[in-house]
Amino acid sequence: MNEKDLKSMIESILADMVGDKVKETAQAPQVAATPQPVTTAPAQPVASATVVSDEILDDITEIDLRKLLLVEDPEDREGYLKMKEKTPARLGVGRAGTRYKTITSLRFRADHAAAQDAVFSYVSEEFIKEMNLVPVQTLCVDKDQYITRPDLGRQFSDETIATIKANTQNKAKVQIMVGDGLSSAAIEANLRNIIPAITQGLKMYGLETGNILFVKHCRVPAMDVIGDVTEADVVCLLVGERPGLVTAESMSAYIAYKPTVGMPEARRSVISNIHSGGTPAVEAGAHIAEMIKNMLERKASGIDLKN
């Protein structure tokens, strides 16, 4: 359900509520009043039961589920709230008869719509220019092909390979890349904070970063191709993760030492759950910089780095 459909549904509910109120008023017994002198006054418009408004409805997804308790007369309210503080899961939603309450149903549908939008929308060109990223694209031509052909999200055309080579330093210590992945919303929500945190952290360790690539229709193994093309010691991919019903803005960092096409997944190190309700972007950026330093020192990543 998109934003327009959600707005229409809410307006319909409000219209029904207003209509019932008007009906109750019309059926209410009338109380006789003392006659008053007749005066001439402008005709007043009759109240309508239809809600028509161009105003933007409040964003229901802004409600913090950890603080929303819809259970009526709980035996241990404080205990319930302490439990909800530990997870964004939908606890304490209560019921109206055998069904969820209206606000619970609306929030579920709104979160589902946000997740769909995150997958099928694109990172804006203005944002890519603002972040000074070098835009390239995998072999996928659109989102439908990206979803149905994961293999094409790992490959680049010869022309794109030439563009990558022309805009990156060969055999650099670190090559950073950004991929839209399955959530463009995650990129626009976190990149402004995480990129400076990574670059400043690397600078403290005496490491410089060159141009940062932005890969449209990007799957994680696309970083392996970048590793082969640039021959960088470490490749770090910041990518939007599959959205859920808790947040559509979660991003992950996949980092590998000398990645190559066909390498085992165990050679990747991952920092996930990067978003405002998980690991903050600034904190994650500092952690990523430290991890890259360790990879360069130990010449390993993934399970090899842990061992």
HELIX and SHEET records of a PDB file:
HELIX    1   1 GLU A    3  GLN A   27  1                                  25    
HELIX    2   2 ILE A   60  GLU A   62  5                                   3    
HELIX    3   3 LEU A   65  LYS A   67  5                                   3    
HELIX    4   4 ARG A   77  GLU A   85  1                                   9    
HELIX    5   5 THR A  102  PHE A  120  1                                  19    
HELIX    6   6 GLU A  125  GLU A  130  1                                   6    
HELIX    7   7 LYS A  143  THR A  148  1                                   6    
HELIX    8   8 PRO A  150  ARG A  154  5                                   5    
HELIX    9   9 ASP A  158  ALA A  166  1                                   9    
HELIX   10  10 SER A  184  MET A  204  1                                  21    
HELIX   11  11 ALA A  222  THR A  230  1                                   9    
HELIX   12  12 GLU A  265  ARG A  267  5                                   3    
HELIX   13  13 ALA A  281  ARG A  298  1                                  18    
HELIX   14  14 ILE A  303  LYS A  306  1                                   4    
SHEET    1   A 2 ARG A  95  ALA A  96  0                                        
SHEET    2   A 2 ARG A  99  TYR A 100 -1                                        
SHEET    1   B 6 LEU A 133  GLN A 137  0                                        
SHEET    2   B 6 ILE A 212  LYS A 216  1                                        
SHEET    3   B 6 VAL A 174  GLY A 179  1                                        
SHEET    4   B 6 VAL A 234  GLY A 240  1                                        
SHEET    5   B 6 MET A 251  TYR A 257 -1                                        
SHEET    6   B 6 SER A 269  ILE A 274 -1                                        
END                                                                             
